[in-house]
Amino acid sequence: MVNADPDVWAWPPPRPVRTSQFACAELPAGESYHRLGRTSRFRWWSAPLTLVVLAVLLFFLWMAFLLSVTIVAIIGGSGLAPGSVTVGEIAGLAFGLLPTALLLPIVLFLVRVVQWRRIGSVLSVEGRLRWNWLARCTVAAVFPVALGVLLFLPLAEYLWPELLPSRNTGGTEVFAAAMAVIVLLVPFQSAAEELTLRGLLLQLVGAIGARPEEPRGGSAASRVLRSPGPAVLASGTLFPVLYLATHPGDVWTAAALAVLGLGMAWLTWRTGGLEAAIGLHVVNSLVQFTLCVFEGRMDQIGTGAVVGAGLPLGAGSPPVLILTALQVGLYVLAVRRWADRLGVRRTSPAPASRS
């Protein structure tokens, strides 16, 4: 029993319960994935500030990347004259994948420091990466990806023979070293792309609409912005639009990217996390970059000639759109059905049920 008499002394004196106003915001309860950015610390300027800090960090990342390439080139005996800075094939492959992979810590920094919420809130509605579900999604991605490869080969042979892979590995040692780099970096590169486009961007747009209990939360505009539609549309089409702007002649790849992006954005909302999008992206990118090494096109990785967005084979031609639509359709149906059977959580839990 607690004695409330102020004249009663105790030693040592009881410590007051301290609460820090700087503690990061918890997951909002009962919200879908796209609304997890609308925490108690969300303000109207949160999204613009996040984008500004992202731009600054990307600038410094690019400067660090150029400096690293120059240092490696100097160590390798390259000159410093314009156009003469070159690195080896394997180093070039690594430098082609690393900048995107380094988006991982940048996005996590933005979520934790700029938006002042828990890192896990950008991973899933459970506030963490659901590793078992990620493994299941990765396994589920193998069949549609393998089917895409099997359909692409005869399709290209009869209609687009110039798209058939031609072996030019550069030797066993080069191929083995390149595959080691790919296996090591591609999972991080793929996860970083999904964390940025299907994670950060989806939640930035999804957090705009006010809650029903907030001022103007009952307006038609707030109801529309709270729905998953705007967030899914922005997350799924931003990269295809940027790609088409920089590659105006490559309509087929841009259309395939839109199909892939919209499918993965919808699946992220539907399953309450990034695991499904990451699973398909990793499997597809492993196939895509392995083909680049097989054909001796390692120098194209990271230059825009190879789109590291998890597309099927045949980028830049009509087959890529056909295969992407088939692949994404099969994957979405399989993952959705599996998620329903396993009871994968779609909304964040109430505070009392959180571990």
N, C-alpha and C positions, 0 to 999 in steps of 0.2 A: 504494500500500500504506500502511495506517495504522500509524504507530509507536506502540506502547502503552507505551513506556518512560517511567515517571514523571519520570525525570531529564532528559528532553529538553524543552527550552523552545521555545515558539513564540510569535511576535508578529505580529499581534495574537492573543490567546488565542482558541481556538475557542469559539463561542457554544453554550451548552447548548440542546438542543431543549426548548422550552417548550410545555406543554400546559395549557390553561385548564380548570379544573373548572367554569367558568361557560359553556362553549361549549354551544350549543343541541344537542339530541339529533338524531341522524340518523334517517332513515326506517328503521323495522324491516324487515329483509330478508324477502322472500317472503310478505308479509302482504296480505290483501285490504284494500280501501279502508276499511271500517268498523273495522279494527284498527290503523290508522296512529297513533291516539292512545296506544297502549300502547307508549310508547318506554322507553328506559332511565331516563328521569327521571320516569316515571309513579309516582305514589303514591296511596294510597287516598283522600287528601283532594284530589286534583287536580280531580275533577269538582265536588264541593261548592264549592271555592274559585272555580272558573271561573264557576259560577252566581251566587255572591255578587258577584263583581266585575262580572259582566254586569248584574246588577240595579242596582248602584251607577252604572255608566256610563250605563245607560238613564235613570236618574233625572236625571243631569246633562244628558243629551241632551234630555230633555223640558223641563227648565228653560231650556236655551239656545234651544230651539225657541219656547217661549212668549215669551221675551225678544225674539227676532228678529221674531216676528209683531207684538209690541207696538211695536217701533221702526219697522217698515215702516208700520204703521197710523198712527203719529204723523206720520211724514213725509208720508203721504198725506192728512193732515187729519182723521183719525178721533179721536173723543173717547176718554177713558179710563174712562168710567163702565161699570159692569158690563153686559155685553151690547152695548156700543156699539163695541167694538174690531173694526173690519172692514178688510179689505184688498181690493185689486182682484181681478178674476177670474183673471188670469194669475198674479199673485203667490200667490193662494190655491191654484191648481193646482200651482205649484212647491212650496209649503209642504206640500201633500198628499203629494207624492212624496219630498221630501228626507229626512224622518225615517227612512224605511225604507232609502233609499240609504245613509245614514250608518251603517247597521249594518255595511257593508263594512269600514271601518277599525276598528270596535269588535271584530269577530270576528278580524280579523288581529292586533290587539293581544293579544287573549286567547290566541291560539295561540302567538304569539312570546314574549310576556312572562310570562303566567301559567302556561301549560303548557310553556314553554321548549323549543319545537320549531320546526322550520323552517316558514315560512309556506306554502311549496309543498305541505306534507304534507296540508293541508286542501283542496287543489285537485284532486290526482290521485295515483295511486300512483307516478307518475314524478317527483313533487315539483315540478310546475309545471303551468300551464294549457296544455293541448294545443290550440293555436289552430287548427290544421288540422282537428282532430276537432270542435272547437266550431263551426267554419264548416259542416262537413258536417251536423252535427246541426241547426243552424239551418235549413239548406236542407231537410232531411228533415221539419222541423216545418211547413213551408209547406203541404204537401198536406193533412194531416189538419185543420189549422186552417181552410184554405179550404173543405174539404169540410163542416166543421161549420157554417160561415157559410151555405153553399149549402143545407144541409138545414134549418137553423133558419128561414130565411125562409118557405118554403112551409108548414112545420110550424106556425109561429106564425100564419100567415095563416088557416089553416083551423081551428085548435084554440084558439089563444090570441092573438086579434088585438090585444089590448091590449099585447102584447110587441113589436109591430112598431116599428122605429125611426121617429121623426118628426123631421124636420129643424128645428133651432133653433140654428144655429151662432153667431148674434150678430154676423154680418158677416164679410167676407173677412179683414180685418185681425186681428180677434180669433181667428178660426179658424187663420190662419197662425201667429200668435204662440203659440197653445196647442199646435199641432202641433210647433213648434220645441222647446218645453219638453218635450213628450212624447218626441220622438225623442232628445233630449239626456239625459233623466233615467231613462226607463223601463228601458233596458238595465242601468243601475246598480241601480235599485230591484229589478228581477227577480233579478239576480245576487246581491244582498244577501240576499234572502229564501231563495234556494237555498243560499247559503253558510251561513246560520244553521240552517235546518231540515234540509237534506240534507247539510250539511257538518259543522258544529260538533256538532249534536245527535246525528247518526248516529254520529260518532266518540266522543262522550262515552259513549254507551251501549255501543258496540262495544268500548271499552277496559276495561270492567269485569271481564270474565272473565279469570282468570289463564292464563298460557301453560302448556302441558303440563309444561315443565321447572321451573316455579315451584311453591312450596308450595301445596297444594290445587288444583293445576292439573289433576289427574286426576279430580276429583270430577265428579259428574253436573251439578251446578249450573254449574261452570266451563265444561263442554263446551257447555251450552245457551247461556250468556252469550257464549261465543266465536263461536257461529254467527251468521249475519247476521239471523236471524229477529227477535230482540228489538230490534235496532237499527233495522231496516227498519220494524217495527211502530210503535216510538216516534216515529221521524222522520216517518212518513206520517200518523199520527193525532193528534199533539199539537195542531196548529193547528185541524183540524176540531172537536176536542173543545172547545177554547177558543172557537171561533166559535159552536158550538151553545150553549155556556153563556151567551154574551152575546146570542145571537139565537135563543132557544128555539123560535120559531115557524118558523124557516127550515130545515126538515129537508132539503129538496132540495139546497140549496147546501152544507150540511154533508156530506151523503152524497157529493156531487160532489167536494168538497175531499178527502174520504178516498180516493176512487178515484184522484184525481190525485196526492195525496201518496204513497200506497202504490206507485203505478206509477213515480213519479220516484225514490223511495227505492230500490226494487228495481233500477231501471236504473242508478242511481249505483253501487250495489254491483257490478252485473253488468259494467259498463264501466270500473270502476276510477276514476271521477272525476265531477266535477260538470257536465261539458260538455253531456251529453244533457239533464239537467234544466234547465239554463240556456237551452238552445236553444229548447225548447218554451215555457218560461215567457216569454221575451222576445217571441216571435212572437205568442203569445196575448194578452199584456198590451198590446202595441201595438194590436191589433185592439180590445180591450176599452176602452182609454182613448180611442182615436180615436172610438169610438161615443159615449162620454160627451160628448166635445166636440161631435160632430155633433148630439146631442140637447140640448145646452145644460145638461148635468148636471155641469159642472166642479166646482161647489161640493160635490158629494157625494164627490169623491175624497179619500181620507184620513179620512173620517168613519166608515167601516165600512159605509156604504150600498153602496159599490163595493168588492168584494173583489179586491185586487190580487194574486191568487195564480195568475194565468194561466188562469182558467176560460174555457170557451166562452161564447157568448151565452146569454141566458135565465136568468141567476142569479135564484134565488128561485122557480123554477117547475120542473115535471117535466122540460121539455126539457133543462135543464142537466145532469141526471144521465145522460140518454140520450146526449147529445152527448159528454159527458166520457168515458163508458165506451167509446164508439166511437173517439173521438179518441185516448185514451191507449192503447187496444188496438192500433190501427194504428201508432201511433208506436213503441210498445215493440217490436212485431214487426219493423218496418223498421230501427230502430236496432240491435237485437240482431243481425239478420242482417248488417247492414253492418259492425258491429264484428267479427263472426266472420270475415268475408271479408277485412277489412283487418288482422286480427291485433292489434286494440287491446289493450294490456296490461291485465290484470285484477289483477295482484299486483305489489308493489314489487320492484324488481330487487335482485340481490345487490350488496354494496358494490363489488366489483371492476368491475361493469358500469356503475356510475353515472358520469356525466360530471361 
